[in-house]
């Protein structure tokens, strides 16, 4: 019978006591081992390349480089469980698609729940990741609060300098964000048709060489995006 592969973990925390707690928890669970540990995100850069861990336990508030900033800088991310004494970073962490967010001090029971979430995201043996799922929602800042934006409800997005008008079935939301930033977070059925417009093609009603129609409104297709748009709409 083939043995289950060991999941290699990397621990990144500037507090040695916090790393010892995670190591102690891991020692009690079959199939997980500590590949390495370090006290800063800067050190973690080189360790990631050398060790190529399957799972990263990452603190947030560390000297030199914040854990969330570090995570955004990675082109290819391992699966990440954030470990922090600060509850207020949880939403930002989940927006980065982390496996889980553990609050210090981490109980063994809660730690096991996080490992179970990790196992649900990978296929064993071989530790091959499941196919990525299409995001169904995003969280945005609007009306001085964080709002859950259901993507199937979005008809199109309109840029106004550093702000976006997000037109949905229910109305319009205004948020401060650049169109290029939100474009990277959207699934493939959202299509950039103009430097100021992104279309949800699921709501497309009609189109010509120069315009698309959505919810009875015509939006322009710019020259620089035209060929890509027409190729996508005429498969």
WOWO-V443096 format. One line per field, one symbol per residue. phi: phi as a letter, one per 30 degrees, with the letter a starting at -180 (. if undefined). psi: psi as a letter, one per 30 degrees, with the letter a starting at -180 (. if undefined). burial: + if it has 24 or more other C-alpha atoms within 12 Angstrom, else -. Layout:
phi: ???
psi: ???
burial: ???
This chain:
phi: .dddddddcccbadcedddddddddddccdibbcdaaacaddddedddddchddbccbdcdbdibdeddedddddccddbcdbbdcddcdddddddiddabccdddddddddddddddddcbccdjhcddddcddcabcbcahiadcdcdddddcabbcbiccbccccdclbccbdadddddedccdddcbdcadcbbcdddcdcaabdcbbcbhicccdcdedcedddddddbd
psi: kkkkkkjkkkkjkfjeeeeeeeeeeeffkkfkljflllgleeeeeeeeeefilfkkjklejllekkeeeeeffkejklkkjkjlfjfffeeeeffghleljkkkkjleeeeeeeeeeeeffljklfhkklkklkkfllklkkhglkkjjjeffkelkkkicglkjjjlefbkkkkjlkeeefeffklffkkjflfgkkkjffgkellaffllkkhgkkkkjleffeeeeeeefi.
burial: ------+++++++++--++--++-++-----++++++++++++++--+----++++++++++--++++-++-----++++++++----++-++--+++++++++-+----++-++--++-++----+----------+++--------+-+++++++++----+++++----+++--++--++-+++-+++++++++++++-++--+---+++++---+++----+--++--+--
